[in-house]
Amino acid sequence: MGRARSKSDLPTKICPVCQRPFTWRKKWQDCWDEVKYCSERCRRRRSEAET
């Protein structure tokens, strides 16, 4: 097994609701391409951001 990646090497995205960057998490390793929101709170507030 290889060395662990440093946090600065992890991919990031911008949350469309709060406009903040968020970083890849291990729990998202199988679905990173589908992840759009940084948190459950932002996912619930997505309708406010779309209007």
N, CA, C and O atoms as a GROMACS GRO file, in nm:
protein
  204
    1MET      N    1   0.084  -0.118   0.000
    1MET     CA    2   0.000   0.000   0.000
    1MET      C    3   0.089   0.124   0.000
    1MET      O    4   0.193   0.127   0.066
    2GLY      N    5   0.047   0.226  -0.074
    2GLY     CA    6   0.126   0.350  -0.085
    2GLY      C    7   0.105   0.443   0.032
    2GLY      O    8   0.022   0.420   0.119
    3ARG      N    9   0.184   0.549   0.030
    3ARG     CA   10   0.169   0.650   0.135
    3ARG      C   11   0.038   0.725   0.122
    3ARG      O   12  -0.016   0.740   0.013
    4ALA      N   13  -0.012   0.770   0.234
    4ALA     CA   14  -0.136   0.848   0.234
    4ALA      C   15  -0.112   0.982   0.165
    4ALA      O   16  -0.002   1.037   0.171
    5ARG      N   17  -0.214   1.033   0.101
    5ARG     CA   18  -0.204   1.164   0.035
    5ARG      C   19  -0.213   1.273   0.140
    5ARG      O   20  -0.280   1.257   0.242
    6SER      N   21  -0.146   1.382   0.114
    6SER     CA   22  -0.161   1.495   0.205
    6SER      C   23  -0.294   1.564   0.174
    6SER      O   24  -0.346   1.552   0.063
    7LYS      N   25  -0.348   1.637   0.270
    7LYS     CA   26  -0.478   1.701   0.251
    7LYS      C   27  -0.477   1.799   0.135
    7LYS      O   28  -0.579   1.817   0.069
    8SER      N   29  -0.365   1.863   0.110
    8SER     CA   30  -0.358   1.961   0.002
    8SER      C   31  -0.363   1.895  -0.136
    8SER      O   32  -0.387   1.963  -0.236
    9ASP      N   33  -0.339   1.764  -0.143
    9ASP     CA   34  -0.343   1.692  -0.270
    9ASP      C   35  -0.483   1.640  -0.306
    9ASP      O   36  -0.505   1.594  -0.418
   10LEU      N   37  -0.576   1.648  -0.212
   10LEU     CA   38  -0.710   1.595  -0.236
   10LEU      C   39  -0.789   1.687  -0.328
   10LEU      O   40  -0.771   1.809  -0.325
   11PRO      N   41  -0.876   1.628  -0.411
   11PRO     CA   42  -0.957   1.711  -0.500
   11PRO      C   43  -1.059   1.795  -0.423
   11PRO      O   44  -1.102   1.757  -0.314
   12THR      N   45  -1.096   1.909  -0.479
   12THR     CA   46  -1.195   1.996  -0.415
   12THR      C   47  -1.302   2.035  -0.516
   12THR      O   48  -1.282   2.025  -0.638
   13LYS      N   49  -1.415   2.078  -0.465
   13LYS     CA   50  -1.525   2.131  -0.545
   13LYS      C   51  -1.579   2.254  -0.474
   13LYS      O   52  -1.548   2.277  -0.356
   14ILE      N   53  -1.659   2.335  -0.545
   14ILE     CA   54  -1.725   2.451  -0.486
   14ILE      C   55  -1.872   2.417  -0.467
   14ILE      O   56  -1.939   2.373  -0.561
   15CYS      N   57  -1.922   2.438  -0.348
   15CYS     CA   58  -2.063   2.411  -0.318
   15CYS      C   59  -2.149   2.517  -0.386
   15CYS      O   60  -2.124   2.636  -0.368
   16PRO      N   61  -2.250   2.478  -0.464
   16PRO     CA   62  -2.334   2.577  -0.533
   16PRO      C   63  -2.425   2.656  -0.440
   16PRO      O   64  -2.477   2.760  -0.480
   17VAL      N   65  -2.444   2.611  -0.318
   17VAL     CA   66  -2.532   2.681  -0.223
   17VAL      C   67  -2.455   2.786  -0.145
   17VAL      O   68  -2.492   2.904  -0.145
   18CYS      N   69  -2.346   2.745  -0.079
   18CYS     CA   70  -2.273   2.840   0.007
   18CYS      C   71  -2.150   2.900  -0.060
   18CYS      O   72  -2.086   2.989  -0.004
   19GLN      N   73  -2.116   2.851  -0.180
   19GLN     CA   74  -2.002   2.901  -0.258
   19GLN      C   75  -1.867   2.880  -0.189
   19GLN      O   76  -1.771   2.950  -0.218
   20ARG      N   77  -1.859   2.783  -0.098
   20ARG     CA   78  -1.733   2.753  -0.030
   20ARG      C   79  -1.672   2.627  -0.090
   20ARG      O   80  -1.744   2.537  -0.133
   21PRO      N   81  -1.540   2.620  -0.092
   21PRO     CA   82  -1.476   2.497  -0.139
   21PRO      C   83  -1.489   2.386  -0.035
   21PRO      O   84  -1.483   2.412   0.085
   22PHE      N   85  -1.506   2.263  -0.082
   22PHE     CA   86  -1.502   2.149   0.009
   22PHE      C   87  -1.414   2.041  -0.052
   22PHE      O   88  -1.399   2.033  -0.174
   23THR      N   89  -1.357   1.959   0.033
   23THR     CA   90  -1.256   1.862  -0.006
   23THR      C   91  -1.312   1.720  -0.005
   23THR      O   92  -1.403   1.688   0.071
   24TRP      N   93  -1.255   1.636  -0.092
   24TRP     CA   94  -1.289   1.494  -0.099
   24TRP      C   95  -1.281   1.430   0.038
   24TRP      O   96  -1.191   1.461   0.117
   25ARG      N   97  -1.376   1.342   0.068
   25ARG     CA   98  -1.375   1.265   0.193
   25ARG      C   99  -1.382   1.117   0.160
   25ARG      O  100  -1.438   1.078   0.057
   26LYS      N  101  -1.327   1.037   0.248
   26LYS     CA  102  -1.324   0.894   0.224
   26LYS      C  103  -1.464   0.836   0.203
   26LYS      O  104  -1.482   0.745   0.122
   27LYS      N  105  -1.564   0.889   0.275
   27LYS     CA  106  -1.700   0.836   0.258
   27LYS      C  107  -1.755   0.862   0.118
   27LYS      O  108  -1.853   0.799   0.077
   28TRP      N  109  -1.693   0.956   0.044
   28TRP     CA  110  -1.736   0.987  -0.091
   28TRP      C  111  -1.652   0.917  -0.198
   28TRP      O  112  -1.666   0.948  -0.316
   29GLN      N  113  -1.564   0.825  -0.159
   29GLN     CA  114  -1.471   0.768  -0.257
   29GLN      C  115  -1.541   0.698  -0.373
   29GLN      O  116  -1.489   0.698  -0.484
   30ASP      N  117  -1.657   0.638  -0.349
   30ASP     CA  118  -1.727   0.566  -0.455
   30ASP      C  119  -1.825   0.653  -0.533
   30ASP      O  120  -1.878   0.610  -0.635
   31CYS      N  121  -1.852   0.776  -0.484
   31CYS     CA  122  -1.954   0.858  -0.550
   31CYS      C  123  -1.910   1.004  -0.565
   31CYS      O  124  -1.995   1.092  -0.573
   32TRP      N  125  -1.780   1.031  -0.568
   32TRP     CA  126  -1.731   1.170  -0.574
   32TRP      C  127  -1.788   1.246  -0.693
   32TRP      O  128  -1.815   1.366  -0.683
   33ASP      N  129  -1.806   1.179  -0.806
   33ASP     CA  130  -1.857   1.247  -0.924
   33ASP      C  131  -2.001   1.297  -0.905
   33ASP      O  132  -2.041   1.394  -0.968
   34GLU      N  133  -2.077   1.230  -0.819
   34GLU     CA  134  -2.216   1.270  -0.794
   34GLU      C  135  -2.230   1.372  -0.682
   34GLU      O  136  -2.335   1.434  -0.669
   35VAL      N  137  -2.126   1.390  -0.601
   35VAL     CA  138  -2.134   1.482  -0.487
   35VAL      C  139  -2.138   1.626  -0.538
   35VAL      O  140  -2.053   1.667  -0.617
   36LYS      N  141  -2.239   1.702  -0.493
   36LYS     CA  142  -2.253   1.841  -0.537
   36LYS      C  143  -2.248   1.939  -0.422
   36LYS      O  144  -2.206   2.054  -0.439
   37TYR      N  145  -2.290   1.895  -0.304
   37TYR     CA  146  -2.305   1.985  -0.189
   37TYR      C  147  -2.206   1.948  -0.079
   37TYR      O  148  -2.173   1.831  -0.061
   38CYS      N  149  -2.161   2.049  -0.006
   38CYS     CA  150  -2.060   2.026   0.098
   38CYS      C  151  -2.117   1.961   0.222
   38CYS      O  152  -2.043   1.900   0.300
   39SER      N  153  -2.248   1.974   0.242
   39SER     CA  154  -2.307   1.923   0.365
   39SER      C  155  -2.454   1.890   0.342
   39SER      O  156  -2.514   1.927   0.241
   40GLU      N  157  -2.510   1.820   0.438
   40GLU     CA  158  -2.653   1.789   0.435
   40GLU      C  159  -2.736   1.919   0.442
   40GLU      O  160  -2.840   1.930   0.378
   41ARG      N  161  -2.688   2.015   0.520
   41ARG     CA  162  -2.758   2.143   0.532
   41ARG      C  163  -2.768   2.212   0.396
   41ARG      O  164  -2.874   2.261   0.359
   42CYS      N  165  -2.657   2.216   0.322
   42CYS     CA  166  -2.660   2.280   0.190
   42CYS      C  167  -2.746   2.199   0.092
   42CYS      O  168  -2.813   2.257   0.007
   43ARG      N  169  -2.744   2.068   0.104
   43ARG     CA  170  -2.828   1.986   0.016
   43ARG      C  171  -2.975   2.019   0.038
   43ARG      O  172  -3.052   2.025  -0.058
   44ARG      N  173  -3.014   2.039   0.164
   44ARG     CA  174  -3.153   2.075   0.194
   44ARG      C  175  -3.188   2.214   0.145
   44ARG      O  176  -3.303   2.241   0.110
   45ARG      N  177  -3.090   2.304   0.142
   45ARG     CA  178  -3.115   2.443   0.102
   45ARG      C  179  -3.096   2.464  -0.049
   45ARG      O  180  -3.100   2.579  -0.095
   46ARG      N  181  -3.077   2.358  -0.126
   46ARG     CA  182  -3.045   2.372  -0.269
   46ARG      C  183  -3.151   2.447  -0.347
   46ARG      O  184  -3.118   2.516  -0.443
   47SER      N  185  -3.278   2.435  -0.308
   47SER     CA  186  -3.383   2.503  -0.383
   47SER      C  187  -3.370   2.655  -0.372
   47SER      O  188  -3.407   2.728  -0.465
   48GLU      N  189  -3.317   2.704  -0.261
   48GLU     CA  190  -3.296   2.848  -0.245
   48GLU      C  191  -3.187   2.898  -0.340
   48GLU      O  192  -3.193   3.011  -0.388
   49ALA      N  193  -3.088   2.815  -0.365
   49ALA     CA  194  -2.976   2.856  -0.449
   49ALA      C  195  -3.012   2.852  -0.597
   49ALA      O  196  -2.952   2.926  -0.677
   50GLU      N  197  -3.106   2.770  -0.635
   50GLU     CA  198  -3.142   2.755  -0.777
   50GLU      C  199  -3.226   2.871  -0.828
   50GLU      O  200  -3.229   2.895  -0.948
   51THR      N  201  -3.292   2.941  -0.740
   51THR     CA  202  -3.381   3.049  -0.786
   51THR      C  203  -3.308   3.179  -0.805
   51THR      O  204  -3.368   3.279  -0.844
   0.00000   0.00000   0.00000
